């Protein structure tokens, strides 16, 4: 068994706890990408400190942008559904390398949703207003009006997203607003997005990724904790307290990272060319799913249009269209 060691608190703590439990010959794996001026593409400086402390048998992979773009169609072909998270491609490329060494890995996924590690959780907790607006204003990729501007009028409808959020947040038995949000994330988002994404991308290589922070007994215990045990210390307070003395302070106190792949966030160069080709293709135009005026708006400033969670909106559209071309159009043509 190995550990996907990102250099963040969660995966580093897994390494420390495995070592504390007496696991010998720990295998760890890290992946990094090329830097962009706005953001570093690897977290090796932090993962290396954990590797040194616990003397793990470590594999470190630095993947150049050219290889990311070359392998992108392959990764999209393996997606069971469109997956716009930039780490999906990263997990696919990392999974290929790791599967040559081990068949099971542990991952730190889920800790941020269970213990309130992301920057938007304190923003939500400290905000005012109705439940939906507090959530929407800090989380939605697009408000409903922007969604209507994004897709062809044939796909317009009511604001079903806000209806779902209202329904879920207002369920009984959550004492505070943060409890409502975390319950919603753990029962919907985690299941339908990050866990599915990692499982899909690693199992493409026959690699099984396990998520200890989503053990149901741990999730149930965390749900009973008061908010201060989560929001303190900038998020994940209780995990940071546990980690003192087990992992380097530099790892505990560092700003929260997001498994960076900067080329899919600050879109330029050959990545921009790729996305333009996809969205200007005959298939995209004939599909008529998206409004050209919205595509043109994003293409005019591709590096600037980000979601509230800092995803690139042009990448979202390009990935969706490319997934349809790869997994729907090609399948239809093959059947014909």
NORJOQUI-V518222 format. One record per pair of residues at least 12 apart in sequence whose C-alpha atoms are under 8 Angstrom apart, sorted by the first residue. I is the first residue (numbers start at 1). J is the second residue. D is the distance in Angstrom with one decimal. If there is no record, write none. Layout:
I_J_D / I_J_D
//
This chain:
1_26_7.6 / 1_27_6.9 / 1_102_6.1 / 1_103_6.9 / 1_104_5.0 / 1_105_5.4 / 1_106_7.6 / 2_26_6.4 / 2_27_4.5 / 2_28_5.4 / 2_29_7.4 / 2_102_6.6 / 2_104_6.4 / 2_105_4.5 / 2_106_6.3 / 3_15_7.0 / 3_26_7.9 / 3_27_6.3 / 3_28_4.8 / 3_29_6.3 / 3_105_5.0 / 3_106_4.7 / 3_107_6.1 / 4_28_6.0 / 4_29_5.1 / 4_30_6.2 / 4_105_6.5 / 4_106_6.2 / 4_107_5.4 / 4_108_7.7 / 5_28_5.9 / 5_29_5.5 / 5_30_5.3 / 5_47_6.4 / 5_107_7.6 / 6_29_7.9 / 6_30_5.7 / 6_31_7.4 / 6_43_6.6 / 6_44_7.8 / 6_47_6.3 / 6_259_6.9 / 7_30_7.9 / 7_43_5.6 / 7_44_6.5 / 7_45_7.6 / 7_46_4.8 / 7_47_3.9 / 7_48_7.6 / 7_50_7.7 / 7_251_7.0 / 8_43_8.0 / 8_46_7.3 / 8_47_7.4 / 8_251_6.3 / 8_252_7.7 / 8_256_7.3 / 8_257_6.7 / 9_240_7.7 / 9_251_6.0 / 9_252_5.7 / 10_108_4.9 / 10_109_7.7 / 10_111_6.6 / 11_107_6.2 / 11_108_4.6 / 12_47_7.4 / 12_50_6.5 / 12_247_6.9 / 12_251_8.0 / 13_243_6.4 / 13_246_7.4 / 13_247_6.8 / 14_106_7.8 / 14_108_7.2 / 15_50_7.9 / 15_54_7.9 / 16_54_7.4 / 16_246_6.0 / 16_247_6.7 / 19_54_7.3 / 25_56_6.5 / 25_57_6.6 / 26_56_5.0 / 26_57_6.0 / 27_56_5.8 / 27_57_4.8 / 27_58_5.9 / 27_59_7.9 / 28_51_7.8 / 28_56_6.4 / 28_57_6.2 / 28_58_4.8 / 28_59_6.3 / 29_58_5.8 / 29_59_4.9 / 29_60_5.9 / 29_61_7.9 / 29_98_7.0 / 30_44_7.4 / 30_47_7.4 / 30_58_7.9 / 30_59_6.4 / 30_60_4.9 / 30_61_6.2 / 30_94_7.8 / 31_60_5.9 / 31_61_4.7 / 31_62_5.8 / 31_63_7.4 / 31_90_7.7 / 31_94_6.3 / 32_44_7.3 / 32_60_7.9 / 32_61_6.2 / 32_62_4.7 / 32_63_6.2 / 32_260_7.8 / 32_261_7.9 / 33_62_5.6 / 33_63_5.1 / 33_64_5.9 / 33_65_6.9 / 33_260_7.6 / 33_261_6.1 / 33_262_7.7 / 34_62_7.7 / 34_63_7.2 / 34_64_5.8 / 34_65_6.3 / 34_261_7.7 / 34_262_7.4 / 34_263_7.8 / 35_262_6.6 / 36_262_5.9 / 36_263_7.0 / 36_266_7.6 / 38_266_7.9 / 39_260_8.0 / 39_262_6.3 / 40_260_7.3 / 40_262_7.2 / 41_260_5.4 / 41_261_5.7 / 41_262_6.0 / 42_259_7.8 / 42_260_6.7 / 46_250_7.4 / 46_251_5.9 / 49_248_7.0 / 50_247_6.6 / 50_248_7.1 / 53_247_7.8 / 61_94_7.8 / 65_263_7.3 / 68_89_7.7 / 69_271_7.1 / 72_89_6.9 / 73_326_7.8 / 75_89_6.0 / 75_92_6.3 / 75_201_7.6 / 76_89_7.9 / 76_322_7.7 / 76_323_6.0 / 76_326_7.3 / 77_323_7.2 / 77_326_6.1 / 77_327_6.3 / 78_200_7.5 / 78_201_7.1 / 78_204_6.6 / 79_200_6.6 / 79_201_7.2 / 79_323_7.9 / 80_200_7.1 / 81_323_7.7 / 82_319_6.9 / 82_320_5.7 / 82_323_6.0 / 83_193_7.8 / 83_197_6.9 / 83_319_7.5 / 83_320_7.9 / 84_315_7.3 / 84_316_5.4 / 84_319_6.3 / 84_320_7.5 / 85_311_7.5 / 86_260_7.7 / 86_261_6.4 / 86_264_6.3 / 86_265_7.6 / 86_311_7.8 / 87_259_6.2 / 87_260_7.1 / 87_261_6.9 / 88_197_6.1 / 88_198_6.8 / 88_201_6.6 / 89_201_7.6 / 90_261_7.3 / 91_198_6.4 / 91_201_5.9 / 91_202_6.5 / 92_201_4.7 / 92_202_6.0 / 92_204_7.5 / 95_201_7.0 / 95_202_4.9 / 95_203_8.0 / 95_204_8.0 / 95_205_6.3 / 95_207_6.7 / 96_202_7.6 / 96_205_5.8 / 98_207_7.7 / 99_205_6.3 / 99_206_6.9 / 99_207_5.5 / 102_207_7.6 / 103_206_7.0 / 103_207_5.0 / 103_208_6.2 / 104_207_5.9 / 104_208_4.8 / 104_209_5.9 / 104_210_7.4 / 105_207_7.5 / 105_208_6.3 / 105_209_4.9 / 105_210_6.1 / 106_209_5.6 / 106_210_4.8 / 106_211_5.9 / 106_212_7.2 / 107_209_6.4 / 107_210_6.0 / 107_211_5.3 / 107_212_7.4 / 108_211_6.2 / 108_212_7.2 / 108_213_6.6 / 109_194_7.5 / 109_195_7.3 / 109_211_6.0 / 109_213_6.8 / 109_214_7.8 / 110_186_8.0 / 110_190_6.8 / 110_195_7.9 / 110_211_7.2 / 110_213_5.7 / 110_214_5.8 / 111_213_5.4 / 111_214_7.4 / 111_236_7.9 / 112_236_7.1 / 113_182_6.3 / 113_185_6.4 / 113_186_6.4 / 113_190_7.5 / 114_182_6.5 / 114_186_6.7 / 114_213_7.8 / 114_214_7.8 / 114_219_6.4 / 114_222_6.7 / 114_223_7.6 / 115_222_6.8 / 115_230_5.2 / 115_231_7.9 / 115_235_7.2 / 115_236_5.0 / 115_237_7.8 / 115_238_8.0 / 115_239_7.9 / 116_182_7.3 / 116_230_5.6 / 116_231_6.3 / 116_235_5.6 / 116_236_5.7 / 117_230_7.6 / 117_231_7.6 / 117_234_7.5 / 117_235_4.5 / 117_236_5.1 / 117_256_7.9 / 118_235_6.9 / 118_256_7.5 / 119_234_8.0 / 119_235_7.8 / 120_138_6.2 / 120_139_7.3 / 121_178_7.2 / 121_231_7.8 / 122_231_6.5 / 122_235_7.8 / 123_138_7.4 / 124_138_7.0 / 124_178_7.4 / 125_177_6.4 / 125_178_5.7 / 131_166_6.9 / 131_169_7.0 / 131_170_7.9 / 131_177_7.6 / 132_162_6.6 / 132_165_6.4 / 132_166_5.7 / 132_169_7.9 / 135_181_7.8 / 136_162_7.9 / 138_308_6.1 / 138_309_7.8 / 139_308_5.8 / 139_309_6.4 / 140_307_7.5 / 140_308_6.7 / 141_307_4.9 / 141_308_6.1 / 141_309_7.3 / 142_307_7.1 / 144_159_6.1 / 149_291_6.9 / 149_294_6.5 / 150_290_5.7 / 150_291_5.6 / 150_294_5.6 / 150_295_7.7 / 151_289_5.7 / 151_290_4.2 / 151_291_5.3 / 152_288_6.6 / 152_289_5.5 / 152_290_5.3 / 152_291_5.3 / 155_289_7.8 / 168_180_7.9 / 168_184_6.3 / 169_181_6.5 / 169_184_6.6 / 178_227_7.1 / 179_223_7.2 / 179_227_7.7 / 183_223_7.8 / 240_252_6.2 / 264_312_7.0 / 264_315_6.6 / 265_303_7.3 / 265_310_7.7 / 265_311_6.1 / 265_312_5.1 / 265_315_7.6 / 266_302_7.5 / 266_303_4.8 / 266_304_7.8 / 266_312_7.2 / 267_302_5.9 / 267_303_5.3 / 267_312_7.8 / 267_315_7.8 / 268_302_7.4 / 268_303_7.2 / 272_302_7.7 / 275_314_7.6 / 275_315_7.1 / 275_318_5.4 / 276_299_7.6 / 276_318_7.9 / 278_318_6.3 / 278_321_7.0 / 278_322_6.4 / 279_295_7.6 / 279_317_7.8 / 279_318_6.1 / 279_321_7.0 / 283_325_7.4 / 284_321_6.6 / 295_314_7.6 / 298_313_7.3 / 298_314_5.9 / 299_314_7.1 / 302_314_6.3
//
